[in-house]
Amino acid sequence: MIEISGQSYPEIRESVRKLCADFPGSYWQDLDRDRVYPTEFVQTLTREGFLSVLIPEEFGGSGLGLGAATAILEEIHRSGCNGGACHAQMYTMGTVLKHGTPEQKADYLPKIASGEIRLQAFGVTEPTSGTDTTRIRTFARRDDDNFVVSGQKIWISRAEHSDLMVLLVRTTPREECVKPTDGISVLLVDMRKAIGNGLTIRPVRTMLNHATTELFFDDLVVPASCLVGEEGKGFRYILDGMNAERTLIAAECIGDGRFFVDRASAYATERSVFGKPIAENQAVQFPIARAHIQITAAAEMVHKAATMFDDGQPCGTEANMAKMLASEASWYAADQCLQTHGGFGFAEEYDIERKFRETRLYQVAPISTNLILSHVGTHVLKMPKSF
Ligand SMILES: Cc1cc2nc3c(=O)[nH]c(=O)nc-3n(C[C@H](O)[C@H](O)[C@H](O)COP(=O)(O)OP(=O)(O)OC[C@H]3O[C@@H](n4cnc5c(N)ncnc54)[C@H](O)[C@@H]3O)c2cc1C
């Protein structure tokens, strides 16, 4: 592993690295084969307090900022592990923390901090609306002290491993709203009560081990006390959470990128072909150096987005730019690492092909590259909108 000077939170990074050493490639390969959830890894991270860093101390967390959380996820990914199984436990609670009632915070946050409650599922995407979130159709109808939810979600990760889910629903039809972003609300769904009582979960097998699912709501009754914030204002509540999510996922990409550069530079130095290390050939060496440069630059953007978030500044553009740069840098590094390993890159025991599959996700989820380019093109550069 190459030394990176001036990295933030060196002690946290060192502790994460030590923890991850107990979860070597063979652990992840076994789970990956059968798409099994990394329960032991998640429990260990929870027990050591790494998933509650963003929860204020008064609610049992360590009250650190997004900068610390990015350091944790980067190191997890750099170690060859994957935080995708549990990263949402870190940030999904932000919607409750910022917009929940005092009762919701007191009821849930201490238990989320201790791990007694897993808040790992964030239900936004639907099969017909895709990225156009204002067109979600899952509808929550008010019925006295309850909401009755009907509809469908897709790609909702970790739903089977969550006790609570932050669910985005329409509470007023789009056509009856002044703005398309109005009439959307956030519900906190207790999965333990919902499954089998109006909520059905269907796992979706994907090219990576990500515990993602499809959800079907058939008149699921949710108490009105589970509404987060004001009815109809949910769209703006989740935007802030999305900035945290994009920044943290960008940090995972930085970790992936560093994993690939570490592995590629070490392998290229060791592997001898035509009587000398392949790294002596600049055609092998330069792409690895380029990957390192791209990751280093993207890491600066991640740092900027996290710092702005922690300072309470609007950081939507920076979080998006960080996610795009980091996901592209990690993908370039993945490709070069695979190429550097030749045939061995395809062998499961090297972990390169697994990480290669895992890091590809981040150019699509949680937001695809085109939508980030569109945001920058229209909001930042003020060019005409296409939609
Ligand atoms: C493994 C996995 C886990 C996920 N986990 C979750 C989760 O936990 N919760 C959740 O809510 N969602 C989750 N998602 C969903 C993810 O956020 C979406 O897949 C992503 O936002 C893209 O939406 P879509 O798949 O509907 O693509 P679409 O919106 O159908 O877009 C398809 C392609 O067209 C492009 N495109 C669309 N419109 C335009 C346009 N106007 N201009 C240019 N290009 C355009 C997009 O960039 C994209 O490349 C997950 C997805 C995956 C694959």
Ligand as a Chemical Component Dictionary entry (heavy atoms), coordinates in Angstrom:
data_LIG
# 
_chem_comp.id                   LIG 
_chem_comp.type                 NON-POLYMER 
_chem_comp.pdbx_formal_charge   0 
_chem_comp.three_letter_code    LIG 
# 
loop_
_chem_comp_atom.comp_id 
_chem_comp_atom.atom_id 
_chem_comp_atom.alt_atom_id 
_chem_comp_atom.type_symbol 
_chem_comp_atom.charge 
_chem_comp_atom.model_Cartn_x 
_chem_comp_atom.model_Cartn_y 
_chem_comp_atom.model_Cartn_z 
_chem_comp_atom.pdbx_ordinal 
LIG C1  C1  C 0 -27.296 -2.101 -7.426  1  
LIG C2  C2  C 0 -28.189 -0.907 -7.308  2  
LIG C3  C3  C 0 -28.549 -0.430 -6.054  3  
LIG C4  C4  C 0 -29.435 0.637  -5.942  4  
LIG N1  N1  N 0 -29.862 1.036  -4.691  5  
LIG C5  C5  C 0 -30.883 1.929  -4.594  6  
LIG C6  C6  C 0 -31.495 2.220  -3.332  7  
LIG O1  O1  O 0 -31.099 1.678  -2.287  8  
LIG N2  N2  N 0 -32.536 3.089  -3.297  9  
LIG C7  C7  C 0 -33.026 3.691  -4.418  10 
LIG O2  O2  O 0 -33.982 4.458  -4.309  11 
LIG N3  N3  N 0 -32.450 3.457  -5.639  12 
LIG C8  C8  C 0 -31.408 2.588  -5.741  13 
LIG N4  N4  N 0 -30.839 2.320  -6.964  14 
LIG C9  C9  C 0 -31.374 2.977  -8.153  15 
LIG C10 C10 C 0 -30.410 3.969  -8.781  16 
LIG O3  O3  O 0 -30.355 5.128  -8.011  17 
LIG C11 C11 C 0 -30.906 4.210  -10.219 18 
LIG O4  O4  O 0 -30.674 3.006  -10.951 19 
LIG C12 C12 C 0 -30.230 5.357  -10.882 20 
LIG O5  O5  O 0 -30.598 6.546  -10.233 21 
LIG C13 C13 C 0 -30.604 5.456  -12.352 22 
LIG O6  O6  O 0 -31.994 5.369  -12.480 23 
LIG P1  P1  P 0 -32.646 4.331  -13.500 24 
LIG O7  O7  O 0 -32.023 3.005  -13.270 25 
LIG O8  O8  O 0 -34.127 4.398  -13.380 26 
LIG O9  O9  O 0 -32.193 4.838  -14.909 27 
LIG P2  P2  P 0 -33.010 5.745  -15.932 28 
LIG O10 O10 O 0 -33.532 6.967  -15.248 29 
LIG O11 O11 O 0 -33.967 4.879  -16.650 30 
LIG O12 O12 O 0 -31.841 6.169  -16.917 31 
LIG C14 C14 C 0 -31.196 5.227  -17.786 32 
LIG C15 C15 C 0 -30.021 5.905  -18.481 33 
LIG O13 O13 O 0 -30.487 7.002  -19.246 34 
LIG C16 C16 C 0 -29.827 8.187  -18.872 35 
LIG N5  N5  N 0 -30.782 9.310  -18.911 36 
LIG C17 C17 C 0 -32.047 9.339  -18.424 37 
LIG N6  N6  N 0 -32.614 10.524 -18.659 38 
LIG C18 C18 C 0 -31.675 11.275 -19.306 39 
LIG C19 C19 C 0 -31.656 12.606 -19.810 40 
LIG N7  N7  N 0 -32.718 13.412 -19.685 41 
LIG N8  N8  N 0 -30.541 13.040 -20.431 42 
LIG C20 C20 C 0 -29.460 12.230 -20.563 43 
LIG N9  N9  N 0 -29.417 10.961 -20.097 44 
LIG C21 C21 C 0 -30.515 10.493 -19.481 45 
LIG C22 C22 C 0 -29.317 7.976  -17.472 46 
LIG O14 O14 O 0 -28.172 8.772  -17.216 47 
LIG C23 C23 C 0 -29.009 6.486  -17.464 48 
LIG O15 O15 O 0 -27.692 6.264  -17.903 49 
LIG C24 C24 C 0 -29.908 1.282  -7.101  50 
LIG C25 C25 C 0 -29.514 0.823  -8.362  51 
LIG C26 C26 C 0 -28.679 -0.255 -8.476  52 
LIG C27 C27 C 0 -28.323 -0.762 -9.856  53 
# 
loop_
_chem_comp_bond.comp_id 
_chem_comp_bond.atom_id_1 
_chem_comp_bond.atom_id_2 
_chem_comp_bond.value_order 
_chem_comp_bond.pdbx_ordinal 
LIG C1  C2  SING 1  
LIG C2  C3  SING 2  
LIG C2  C26 DOUB 3  
LIG C3  C4  DOUB 4  
LIG C4  N1  SING 5  
LIG C4  C24 SING 6  
LIG N1  C5  DOUB 7  
LIG C5  C6  SING 8  
LIG C5  C8  SING 9  
LIG C6  O1  DOUB 10 
LIG C6  N2  SING 11 
LIG N2  C7  SING 12 
LIG C7  O2  DOUB 13 
LIG C7  N3  SING 14 
LIG N3  C8  DOUB 15 
LIG C8  N4  SING 16 
LIG N4  C9  SING 17 
LIG N4  C24 SING 18 
LIG C9  C10 SING 19 
LIG C10 O3  SING 20 
LIG C10 C11 SING 21 
LIG C11 O4  SING 22 
LIG C11 C12 SING 23 
LIG C12 O5  SING 24 
LIG C12 C13 SING 25 
LIG C13 O6  SING 26 
LIG O6  P1  SING 27 
LIG P1  O7  DOUB 28 
LIG P1  O8  SING 29 
LIG P1  O9  SING 30 
LIG O9  P2  SING 31 
LIG P2  O10 DOUB 32 
LIG P2  O11 SING 33 
LIG P2  O12 SING 34 
LIG O12 C14 SING 35 
LIG C14 C15 SING 36 
LIG C15 O13 SING 37 
LIG C15 C23 SING 38 
LIG O13 C16 SING 39 
LIG C16 N5  SING 40 
LIG C16 C22 SING 41 
LIG N5  C17 SING 42 
LIG N5  C21 SING 43 
LIG C17 N6  DOUB 44 
LIG N6  C18 SING 45 
LIG C18 C19 SING 46 
LIG C18 C21 DOUB 47 
LIG C19 N7  SING 48 
LIG C19 N8  DOUB 49 
LIG N8  C20 SING 50 
LIG C20 N9  DOUB 51 
LIG N9  C21 SING 52 
LIG C22 O14 SING 53 
LIG C22 C23 SING 54 
LIG C23 O15 SING 55 
LIG C24 C25 DOUB 56 
LIG C25 C26 SING 57 
LIG C26 C27 SING 58 
# 
